[in-house]
Amino acid sequence: MSTMKIPLATIEEVWDVEQSFNDYEQSGHYFYLKATEELLPNGRVRVQGHGEMIMLGGYSYLGLIRHPKIDAAAQAAIAKYGTGTYGVRLLAGTLDLHLQLEERIAAFKQTEAALTMSSGYVTNLATISALLRRGDTVISDKLNHASIVDGCQLAMAEFVRFKHNDMDHLEYRLKRANKNGRKLVVADAVFSMDGDLIDLPAVSELCRKHDAYLMIDEAHSLGVVGKTGHGIEEHFGMPPNSVDIKMGTLSKAIPSVGGYIAGEADLIRYLKHLARGFIFSAALPPAQAAAAMTAFDVIEEEPERIAALQRNYLHFASRLREAGFDLLQTKTAIMPVLCGESDVALQLAKYCHDHGIFVQAIIAPVVPAGSARLRACVCATHTMEDIDYCADVMIKGGQLLGILPK
Ligand SMILES: Cc1ncc(COP(=O)(O)O)c(C=O)c1O
């Protein structure tokens, strides 16, 4: 007896767009998965089919991709160890390089120990799911990154959310959590779609008051906030032990790949033996471990990059805000340029592409319907002229599309 096979879901079923996916491709509004052919100075790139563009869509906040010292470290690691490892870390995959990298991260984040995994995504998934058991509660900010959400869903604990950065609601959640179980509060340091910061002093105080552990994801704050780029505690002038579980990625300000957890030695020992994403997945390749380790040195040796990044994002934000763009509460290098409906965001993105700016439209369901936006990330190596040019183009495009008054 034959049954009708249900067709696979379509993109249009999931994406909040008016036209068919093919129409967007044909009209040139589809700008995802574009291939970079060459990296050029000053935060510019050559893009297949588009030529030279100003890169406003990347996360190389400090402009460390192609840093000579970092490239040299990666090349030396290949010369010494080759391109791969003997497999998973727990069995044969650990190199002395991994241990050195983990010591470097622990020193940078001022913790007893650290552990690296194959990506930031895996780090969140593996850590949150390993730390909690039935009867425990994980409390997550509503705007946390998808990897945190997925980690919470995978954990056997009860998973609840608090309204974005709303401390009253967080306290309500903490009070209602099972008193006989562990409580874990998780938040991004800098929210990846909005660019604002978690209110760390308040969250940390609430966690102490309610005997909860605190985990903070520093994907977009490491190298970006704090006078010397050491991240969220430095930004708020708080002691290093304000966060129990310090998570970060090695793929943004650090020009490599991988994720890390930094914290007390007992926590790290536990994760080494219980975090499935660590145990059952291969070690970081030698070149990536060496590049990441050297990048932490460069951040400390070249503080002028952090100053340049902070100057650039403050200037860009003030230009866009003065013109009337809504940038939400951003205070960092991530600039959410609100457009409203998804189609308007796609049109403004295309206007920017046609004027040589590489920037992505972020549309529902990644962000709530009606809050589609361009997500522009400035970096330390952009010139002021390029930043002003990008602001001019976005403002003109915003006026033409009716997002801004003429
Ligand atoms: C806040 C946040 N956490 C985690 C990740 C995942 O990191 P990775 O890209 O290194 O897997 C990202 C990636 O964009 C992120 O924005």
Ligand as a Chemical Component Dictionary entry (heavy atoms), coordinates in Angstrom:
data_LIG
# 
_chem_comp.id                   LIG 
_chem_comp.type                 NON-POLYMER 
_chem_comp.pdbx_formal_charge   0 
_chem_comp.three_letter_code    LIG 
# 
loop_
_chem_comp_atom.comp_id 
_chem_comp_atom.atom_id 
_chem_comp_atom.alt_atom_id 
_chem_comp_atom.type_symbol 
_chem_comp_atom.charge 
_chem_comp_atom.model_Cartn_x 
_chem_comp_atom.model_Cartn_y 
_chem_comp_atom.model_Cartn_z 
_chem_comp_atom.pdbx_ordinal 
LIG C1 C1 C 0 26.451 34.973 21.386 1  
LIG C2 C2 C 0 27.020 33.832 20.593 2  
LIG N1 N1 N 0 27.344 32.703 21.235 3  
LIG C3 C3 C 0 27.853 31.639 20.568 4  
LIG C4 C4 C 0 28.060 31.687 19.217 5  
LIG C5 C5 C 0 28.608 30.481 18.502 6  
LIG O1 O1 O 0 29.967 30.658 18.287 7  
LIG P1 P1 P 0 30.734 29.966 17.071 8  
LIG O2 O2 O 0 30.409 30.718 15.838 9  
LIG O3 O3 O 0 32.165 30.072 17.485 10 
LIG O4 O4 O 0 30.253 28.550 17.004 11 
LIG C6 C6 C 0 27.751 32.846 18.505 12 
LIG C7 C7 C 0 27.978 32.903 17.037 13 
LIG O5 O5 O 0 27.644 33.790 16.325 14 
LIG C8 C8 C 0 27.217 33.949 19.204 15 
LIG O6 O6 O 0 26.883 35.071 18.566 16 
# 
loop_
_chem_comp_bond.comp_id 
_chem_comp_bond.atom_id_1 
_chem_comp_bond.atom_id_2 
_chem_comp_bond.value_order 
_chem_comp_bond.pdbx_ordinal 
LIG C1 C2 SING 1  
LIG C2 N1 SING 2  
LIG C2 C8 DOUB 3  
LIG N1 C3 DOUB 4  
LIG C3 C4 SING 5  
LIG C4 C5 SING 6  
LIG C4 C6 DOUB 7  
LIG C5 O1 SING 8  
LIG O1 P1 SING 9  
LIG P1 O2 DOUB 10 
LIG P1 O3 SING 11 
LIG P1 O4 SING 12 
LIG C6 C7 SING 13 
LIG C6 C8 SING 14 
LIG C7 O5 DOUB 15 
LIG C8 O6 SING 16 
# 
